[in-house]
Amino acid sequence: PNVRIFNGITKEIISLESIVDDNKKTVIDKKTKQPKQLGDPEWLLFEKCMRGDPGDNVFSAFPRVRKTQLLEAFNDRKERGFKWNNLMLQKWLDHEGAEHRVLEDYERNRQLIDLAAQPEWVKSSLDETIDKAKQVTLSKSQSGLYFMKFCGVHGLETISKDAVAYMEIFR
């Protein structure tokens, strides 16, 4: 509930309550002529874990599965009844002939996509790293030097040419 996402392509700010443009005006859906809504976050997460995310090299748990079959399984997720098992226990072959079970691929994708499904050691490691970073303080005179060093290490030549503009973010 306390998360907002900015879509840089559509220039929309997305929250559970609304979708607004970067001028804070409600975005209207072109098809329905109604205010655009996010939809059920649980369904969106389930669908993403099933369909994967090609941009992040997360492969589909069940390629070419119909949306109606996904909806039926999603609606049966708490009871783990026939519709859930009918989908999750299916097997399919990839282009190399390797056999996949939908449930195993779904669980793999869930660990990659759902931040709440991260293993406990990952969560605690992130917490420790964040706590250490909070303790590090740099004087303003040193921050430019560290930023230029960071740009050099990571090959950020274009950013380093306009470092002063980027440094404003850190002030």
C-alpha positions as CSV (number, residue, x, y, z in Angstrom):
1,P,0.0,0.0,0.0
2,N,2.9,2.4,0.5
3,V,4.5,1.8,-2.9
4,R,4.2,4.1,-5.9
5,I,5.7,3.2,-9.3
6,F,6.7,5.7,-11.9
7,N,6.4,4.4,-15.5
8,G,9.0,6.5,-17.4
9,I,7.6,5.5,-20.8
10,T,4.0,6.4,-20.2
11,K,4.9,9.1,-17.6
12,E,2.3,7.6,-15.1
13,I,2.5,7.2,-11.4
14,I,0.9,3.9,-10.3
15,S,-0.5,3.1,-6.9
16,L,-3.1,0.8,-5.5
17,E,-5.6,3.7,-5.3
18,S,-5.1,5.3,-8.8
19,I,-3.0,5.9,-11.9
20,V,-2.1,9.5,-12.5
21,D,0.1,11.3,-15.0
22,D,3.1,13.3,-14.0
23,N,0.8,16.3,-13.5
24,K,-1.2,14.3,-10.9
25,K,-4.2,14.1,-13.2
26,T,-6.2,10.8,-13.3
27,V,-5.3,8.8,-16.4
28,I,-8.4,7.7,-18.5
29,D,-8.4,4.3,-20.2
30,K,-8.8,4.9,-24.0
31,K,-11.1,1.8,-24.4
32,T,-13.4,2.1,-21.4
33,K,-13.2,5.9,-21.0
34,Q,-13.0,5.2,-17.2
35,P,-10.2,6.1,-14.9
36,K,-7.4,3.5,-15.3
37,Q,-7.0,1.1,-12.4
38,L,-4.2,-1.1,-11.4
39,G,-6.1,-4.3,-10.8
40,D,-5.6,-7.0,-8.2
41,P,-2.0,-7.0,-7.1
42,E,-2.1,-10.7,-6.2
43,W,-3.4,-11.6,-9.7
44,L,-0.8,-9.4,-11.4
45,L,2.0,-11.0,-9.4
46,F,0.7,-14.5,-10.2
47,E,0.3,-13.7,-13.9
48,K,3.9,-12.3,-14.0
49,C,5.3,-15.3,-12.3
50,M,3.5,-17.6,-14.7
51,R,4.3,-15.6,-17.9
52,G,7.8,-14.6,-16.9
53,D,9.7,-11.5,-17.8
54,P,11.7,-11.8,-21.1
55,G,13.4,-8.4,-20.4
56,D,14.9,-9.8,-17.3
57,N,15.5,-13.3,-18.7
58,V,12.8,-14.9,-16.5
59,F,11.2,-17.6,-18.7
60,S,7.6,-18.5,-18.8
61,A,6.5,-21.3,-16.4
62,F,4.0,-22.5,-19.1
63,P,4.4,-21.0,-22.5
64,R,1.2,-20.2,-24.5
65,V,-1.1,-21.0,-21.5
66,R,-4.6,-19.4,-22.0
67,K,-5.6,-16.5,-19.7
68,T,-8.8,-18.4,-18.8
69,Q,-6.8,-21.3,-17.5
70,L,-4.6,-19.0,-15.5
71,L,-7.6,-17.2,-14.0
72,E,-9.2,-20.6,-13.0
73,A,-6.0,-21.7,-11.3
74,F,-5.6,-18.4,-9.6
75,N,-9.1,-18.5,-8.2
76,D,-8.4,-22.0,-6.9
77,R,-5.0,-21.1,-5.4
78,K,-6.1,-21.2,-1.8
79,E,-7.9,-24.5,-1.9
80,R,-5.3,-26.1,-4.2
81,G,-8.1,-28.0,-5.9
82,F,-8.6,-29.4,-9.3
83,K,-8.1,-26.2,-11.4
84,W,-4.9,-25.4,-9.5
85,N,-3.5,-28.9,-9.8
86,N,-4.7,-29.3,-13.4
87,L,-2.5,-26.4,-14.4
88,M,0.5,-26.7,-12.0
89,L,1.1,-30.4,-12.4
90,Q,1.3,-30.3,-16.2
91,K,4.5,-30.9,-18.0
92,W,5.8,-29.3,-21.2
93,L,8.9,-29.6,-23.5
94,D,11.1,-26.7,-24.3
95,H,12.8,-26.1,-27.7
96,E,15.7,-28.3,-26.7
97,G,13.4,-31.2,-25.7
98,A,13.9,-30.7,-21.9
99,E,10.9,-31.5,-19.8
100,H,9.5,-28.9,-17.4
101,R,6.8,-29.1,-14.7
102,V,4.8,-25.9,-14.5
103,L,4.8,-25.8,-10.6
104,E,8.6,-26.0,-10.4
105,D,9.1,-23.2,-13.0
106,Y,6.4,-21.1,-11.3
107,E,8.2,-21.4,-8.0
108,R,11.5,-20.5,-9.6
109,N,9.9,-17.5,-11.1
110,R,8.3,-16.5,-7.9
111,Q,11.7,-16.5,-6.1
112,L,13.0,-14.3,-8.9
113,I,10.1,-11.9,-9.2
114,D,8.3,-11.7,-5.8
115,L,10.4,-9.9,-3.3
116,A,8.5,-11.4,-0.4
117,A,9.5,-14.9,-1.6
118,Q,13.2,-14.2,-1.4
119,P,15.2,-16.6,0.8
120,E,15.7,-15.4,4.4
121,W,19.5,-15.2,3.9
122,V,19.0,-12.8,0.9
123,K,16.7,-10.6,3.0
124,S,19.1,-10.4,6.0
125,S,22.1,-9.8,3.7
126,L,20.3,-6.9,2.1
127,D,19.3,-5.5,5.5
128,E,22.9,-5.7,6.7
129,T,24.2,-4.0,3.5
130,I,21.6,-1.2,3.8
131,D,22.5,-0.7,7.5
132,K,26.2,-0.5,6.7
133,A,25.5,2.0,3.9
134,K,23.5,4.2,6.3
135,Q,26.5,4.4,8.6
136,V,28.9,5.6,6.0
137,T,29.1,9.4,5.8
138,L,31.1,11.3,3.3
139,S,31.9,15.0,3.5
140,K,30.5,17.0,0.5
141,S,34.1,17.7,-0.6
142,Q,34.8,13.9,-0.9
143,S,31.5,12.9,-2.6
144,G,32.6,14.3,-6.1
145,L,35.8,12.3,-5.9
146,Y,34.0,9.1,-5.0
147,F,31.4,9.7,-7.7
148,M,34.1,10.2,-10.4
149,K,35.8,7.0,-9.2
150,F,32.5,5.1,-9.4
151,C,31.9,6.4,-12.9
152,G,35.4,5.2,-13.9
153,V,35.1,1.8,-12.4
154,H,31.7,1.2,-14.1
155,G,32.6,2.8,-17.5
156,L,30.0,5.6,-17.1
157,E,31.9,8.1,-19.4
158,T,28.8,10.1,-20.5
159,I,27.7,10.7,-16.9
160,S,31.2,11.6,-15.8
161,K,31.4,14.3,-18.5
162,D,28.4,16.0,-16.8
163,A,29.1,14.9,-13.2
164,V,28.2,18.3,-11.7
165,A,24.6,17.9,-12.9
166,Y,24.4,14.3,-11.6
167,M,26.0,15.3,-8.3
168,E,23.0,17.6,-7.5
169,I,21.0,14.4,-6.8
170,F,23.4,13.6,-3.8
171,R,23.4,17.1,-2.2
